[in-house]
């Protein structure tokens, strides 16, 4: 890479790392690469499941660019006094084998070890209270849960018994196994929806597996429930019945607390929108913030970037509002125009409104 490109990449790495540290008081190479758009979350999940080896197989950039980013992260963290802590990464398989980050043919052994260590290192904010530091390191080193998949297609075949695999798939060494061949057919499925029951059933169960389903549109796995032992589920149900009233009161308090948090966050987002777009009417900025940050909506305001009031995320929220309210975009879609063509037709209008809102009203 040229010196100019290295400098630009170092700035991008520093920005991504700083954002991550603000969120969680720690940062790792994997988190930076995800923020840079180099590493799709879906592929990270597959790697943690033991279905992808090594992790760099999922990266969309050259190895020299990866090495430059790893050095930039190390230098940035060292300059700011962040504390390096090496974390073990093991697969979500029953053998809990160590996961590999890179497999570069011809790389000297000492250099390969250095690359693996750079990936394993998490950088912690300096001066954290001991309890907070211990909590972060424990979370980072915790082995991932075993995982079962609800396949997107039916009629898949178990790689071991060569029969119809059934409802759930367990992947081991990239091979799909039915629950019987995975020695998990004694477990029962508890659908998602009752967090207390799921948490307690999983805690009571000697063997359990998180059930996920791939969402290709969002490029991620979504949790659908948990497989637990039947006796563990019965004990968890008894525990939940015993303190149902107390949990109901706590849920009500939590709802009130979240409502207050959402109100404050929407006000901050509206203020930031007005700062970026001073020509945007105040009531419109509040409406955009309310719509974009609706809890559970999956909209840009609920994304990691949106919660941090990232300027690009806010610009997308404002542009989306203009697209739907100030153009004939919705009418074009209803008329059968493809989404891409409809966006091309109204792009100039959206940009014109954005430009006008970037200027102070006068």
Protein Blocks (a to p, Z undefined) as FASTA:
>chain_A
ZZklmmmmmmmmmmmmmmmmmmnopacfklmmmmnopacfklmmmmmnopaccfklmpcb
dfklmmmmmmmmmmmmmmnopacdddddddfbfklpacdfbdcehiafklmmmmmmmmmp
ccddehiafklmmmmmmmmmpccdddddddfbghiacfklopaebjbdcdeehiacdfkl
nopmmpccddehifmlmmmmmmmpmbdcddddddfknopaddfbdcddfklmmmmmmmmm
mmmmmmmmmmmmmmmmmmmmmmmmmmmmmmmmmmmmmmbcfklmmmmmmmmmoghklpak
lmmklmnopaklmmmmmmmmmmmmmccklmmmmnopafklmmmmmmmmmmmmmmmmmpcc
ZZ
